[in-house]
Amino acid sequence: MNLKEIISSTDSYNFHSHTQFCDGRDTISDMASAAVDGGFTHFGFSPHSPLAIPSPCNMKLSDVDAYKSLVAEADRRYASACRFYTGMEIDYLNPSWGPASQLFADMGLDYAIGSVHFIRNRRGEYIDIDGHFDSFKQKMAKYFDNDIRYVVEEFYRASNEMLAAGGFDILGHFDKIAHNASCYRPGIEDEGWYIDLVNQYISNIIASGIVVEINTKAREQHGRFFPAERYWGRLVDAGVPIAVNSDAHYATRVNASRSEALSILKSLRNG
């Protein structure tokens, strides 16, 4: 699989999707059928990886073989229409657990997405800072002493650490913290320290040569992409390879808001 070649030669792909093996709501069979009906020629499954800590959203290590088998079955079934790939969205926790860990290298995956969903609080506990804002707000009080700057800085510290360690092919929703942080403190994305954090991270991303995901999952409900559009021009100008993924958790969302993102990208590249 040549990921960069695929995303540069066609728009009929999606490499970020979730099924019954993690927090997705539909089966691999249902998602595959929707992908074919939607005209995709390349479609990747990316369950949230097994973790070293408890998480209801992540797949079990014991399910990996069954997952791979079902993806292979879908690939055989629709071989003439669409290629299906065995991927994984691997959570970075620390230098001992993340996309660069040998555990994942030994799985024989077609590709990996590197993402940060969990960060450490000052007591060393790993807390999921993704998900609905109501839950995030409660966690801010319970685990982080309502220190939103600490949460944002820790998110980007872990993100930079993951980027440096490598072991993945696509960088997932690299400013995902922005949504909950902005709901918690409106205007935070315009604060100087926040802008500096993101710009330094983008500099590191550019230097890495990694494929960056534009994640369209939240566009319809929350009116935003990840990363935010304000950063796309810099990525395009630097020649960063970009994959537009829907992060679908439902079969009906396999192509959600991708056409809008692809159109914006095209305008930037032609501008």
N, C-alpha and C positions, 0 to 999 in steps of 0.2 A: 504493500500500500504506500503510495507516494502522496501524502496529505497535501503538501504545497502545490503539487501539480494538479490535484483534483480541484482545490478551491480557486486556482487561477484559471481553470479551463471551463468551469461550469458553475451555475448558481443552483443546480439541482442536487444539493447535498444538505445534510444536517447531521452533525456529529455530537449532539448533546441531547440525550433523551433518557427518561427513567421509566421503569416498568414495575411489575409486581415484586421484583427482587430487592427493591429499596422502598422509596416513598412514592413511586409512580402509582397511577390508579388503573392502568390497563396492562394487558399481557403483551409479551413480545409478539405473539401472533397478531393481535389487534393492531399494534403499532406498525408492524411490517405491512399489513394490509393497507393501513391508512397512508403509509409512505408511498406505496406503489400507486394507489389511487390518486395521490397528490402529485405524481409525476417525478418523484425523486429517482435519481440514478445511483446515488450513494447515500447510505443511511447508517449511522453509528449508534449503538446502544452504549450508555455510560452510567451504569448504576453507581451510587455512592459506595465507595470502597469499604471493605471490612475495616474495623477500627480496633485499636487497643483499649478503648474505653467504651462503656455502654452508650448506645445510640439507637433510638427506634427508627431512624431514617436511613441507616446504613445496612448494606447487605451482609449476610453471614458468610464467613469464610467457607463453611461447608456447602454453600449454594453455588460456588464459583463454577464447578464442573457442569452442573445442570444448566446454569446460565449460558455457558459457552456452547453447550449442546443445542439449546433452543435457537441461538443466533445462527449456528451452522445450518440448522434445519430450515430457517427462514431464507438463508442465502441460497440453499439448494432449490427451494420451492420457487423462488422468484428470480432465478439466475439470469433469465433472458431480459428482465426488466430493470432490476435494481440489485446492487451489491450491498450486502449487510456486513457490518464490522463489529467485532467484539472489542469494545472499549471499556473504560472505567474512569469515573471522576474520583480521583484519589485525594483524600483529605490530608493536608499537611498539619502535623501536630508539632513535631520537633525534629532535630537531626536524626533521631532514631526511628521515626515513623512518618513516612511521606512518600511521594512518587519515586524517590530515589532508593527506597528500601528494596532489598533483595527479594522480599516476599512477592512484590508486584512484578519485578523483572522476570521471575520464574513462572509467572502465570501464562505467558505466551499470548498476551493481549495484542490486538492490532494497533492500538494507540492508547494514550492516557491523557486525561485532562488533569491539570494541577489546580487545586482550589483551596482556599482557606475559608472554613466555616466555623472553626473552633479557635478560641484564643484563651490564653491563661489569665486568670485574675491574679491579684497580688498574693493570694494564698496558694498559687500553683495549681488551681483547679481549672480543667478545660471546660469552657462554657460555649455552647452553640449560640452564636450571635446572629444567625441567619433567621429566616422565618418571619412570622407576623409581628408587626410593631407592638401590639399589646403584650406579647410574650417578651419581646426585647425590653420594653419599658420596665416590666417586673424584674427582669434579670439585672437591669442597670442598678436598681435599688438593692437587690438581694446579694449580688456578687461583685459589683463594681463601685459601690459607694457613690453612685450617680456621677462618676467621673468619665464623661464622654470623650474627653481628650485622651485619656489613658486607653480607652477601648480602640479608638481610631489609630493611635500610634502603635499599639500592640498588633493590630490587624496588619498594618503595613510593615512592621518589623518582621512578623512571621511571613508575610508575602515575599519580602526581599530575601529572606532566608531560604524559602522554598525555591525561588527563582535561581538563586546561586547554586543550590544543590542539584537542580535539574531532575532528569528522569521522566519527564513528561513531554508531550508533543504540542498540546494546546494549553494556553493560560486562560483559565476560566474566570469570567465576570470579575475582572481584577479590581474594580472599585465597588464591589457589592455592599460594603459597609455604608456607602453613601446614602442609601435609601433610609435605613433605620436611623442613622446618625442625623439626617436632615429632618426626619419626623420628630426626633428627640430635641434637636436644637436647630430650628429653621435658620438657614443662612450659613450654616457651618462650612459648606463647600466653598464659600467665598472668603473665608477667613485665611489670612496669609499663611499661617502655619500649616493649614490643611492643604492649600494649594502647593506649598513647597514639598510636602510629603508625596503628593501624587506626581508632581513633575519630576522629582528625583527617581521615583519608581519607574516612570515612563522612560527616563534616560537609561535605567538599568535594563528595562525590557528591550529597548532598541538595540542596546549593545549585545544582548543575548541571542538575537535572531529568532526567537521563539514565535510560533504562530499565536496571535492574539484573538480571542473570541470577542465578538460583539454579540451579547446575549439579549434576545428580544422578549424574554419571558414576561417581563413586567411592563411592557409598553402599553398594552391595552388597559390594564387595571390601574397602573400608577403613572403612566405617561412618561416613562424613562427607559433608556437602554442602559446596559452595563458593558463597557464604561460609558459615562455620560458623553453626549455628542460634542461637548466643548473640547474633548481630547482627540477626536477622530482626525482632525486636520494634521496634527503633529504626527500621528501614527502613519497617515497616508504619505505625508511629505518625506518621512524617513524610510519609506518603502517597507514598512512592517507587513508581513503576510497576515491577512485577516480572514477569519472564518466567521460567517454569520450563522449562529445556531439559535434554535428556539427554546432549548432547555425544556422540552415538552414532557409533562407528567400525565398527559391525557392524549389519546389517539387523535382527538379532534384539534389538538394544538401543535401538530408536527410542523406546521408552516407558519405559525402565528407571528405576524408583524415582520417576517423576514423580508417581504417585498419592499416595505418602507425603508428598512435599514439598507438593503442593497441599492435602492434608488439614491439614498443620501450619499452612500459611498461612491457611486458612479459619478455623481455631481462633483464631489470633492476631487476625484481622480481626473476628471475632465476640465476642472476649473483652472 
